[in-house]
Amino acid sequence: MGILEDAIYNAKTAAGFVGKKAEKFVDISKLTISAAELSSEISKKCEILGRVVYEAKTSDKCYDKAIAELVEKISDLKGQLDSVNKLIAETKNRVKCPNCSTVNSRDAIFCGKCGERLRNSEDMLQPDEIEEPKKTEKNTVEASTEE
């Protein structure tokens, strides 16, 4: 029965891992859809802004208030899009280079494309924070034979 119990335990562990990966995939998919919707909305607002500016330039009417409202709405949408893209990158364990916008792995210190520093020195482990290797019986034996 020991082998059967081990097989069941391994199957449950694997199923849990697959479930977590699937959940992460669904989260990324939802965020990607949200980003696409925001991008579409930004495009629509920019198109409307273009029409309003054209009307303002070709007529004697004043559209300053409408232009200001559209610009503010577009700025808000771009902020939301940046937030969603940041969440996507965090969910994928990625970071975007502040210089060239290339996506790099979260553990990268420098950008793989332009070489820009991705993490501040505060984000990296300080020498006193790095754990010493745990002494094992083998290390203890080697140390005592060297003395």
HELIX and SHEET records of a PDB file:
HELIX    1   1 GLY A    2  THR A   58  1                                  57    
HELIX    2   2 ASP A   64  THR A   91  1                                  28    
HELIX    3   3 PRO A  127  GLU A  129  5                                   3    
HELIX    4   4 GLU A  137  GLU A  146  1                                  10    
SHEET    1   A 2 ARG A  94  LYS A  96  0                                        
SHEET    2   A 2 VAL A 103  SER A 105 -1                                        
END                                                                             
